[in-house]
Amino acid sequence: MASEAKVAKVVKVAKKATSAKKAASAKKAASARKAASARPAGAGKGAVKKGPAEKGAEKPKLLSGGNPQIAKADGDAPVQAYIAAIPGWKREVGRRIDALVGSTVPGVRKAVKWNSPFYGVEGQGWFLSFHCFAKYIKVSFFRGASLCPVPPGESKHKEVRYLDVREGEPLDEELFASWLRQAAELPGWVP
């Protein structure tokens, strides 16, 4: 009987010690979370402040449908950052679209606006953009109703036409290049 009482006492002490350890661990974790939220992301103890060149190294946030959130900027670099951040099979489609535009339209102007790559001709406005959705990439031809043949996707805007590129469906590169040549010759969209 005395040994059972000793065992019960040891178990009680062990339980107390375990719950004290859990409480201390929880308190330590809460303090760490609070400290982490008080400093900028990626700034740990003794962290060095990032310079402008290093800030671009952070992985972009993905919006709904896996569309990368890239800051508005002109030039090829933001477009390439957007494409590099596209998840899964859509990244290769984005690379292919960008390569086709670059090879078909000499001196094409590029930018990222509204979390989408835009392509245009200097002084004429934008003729093409694309945007990632959950199951497809939507390519927008801003003067698509004037293209021959007209791209298949209709828009609520009379002049805009769309081409949806889905996983496993090949892009008809010859037809796409034809649309690019035609679109680049038309007056583009100016926001």
Secondary structure, 3 states (H helix, E strand, C coil): CHHHHHHHHHHHHHHHHHHHHHHHHHHHHHHHHHHHHHCCCCCCCCCCCCCHHHHCCCCCCECHHHCECCCCEECHHHHHHHHHHCCCHHHHHHHHHHHHHHHHCCCCEEEEECCEEEEEECCCEEEEEEEECCCEEEEEECCHHHCCCCCCECCCCCCCEEEEEECCCCCCHHHHHHHHHHHHHCCCECC
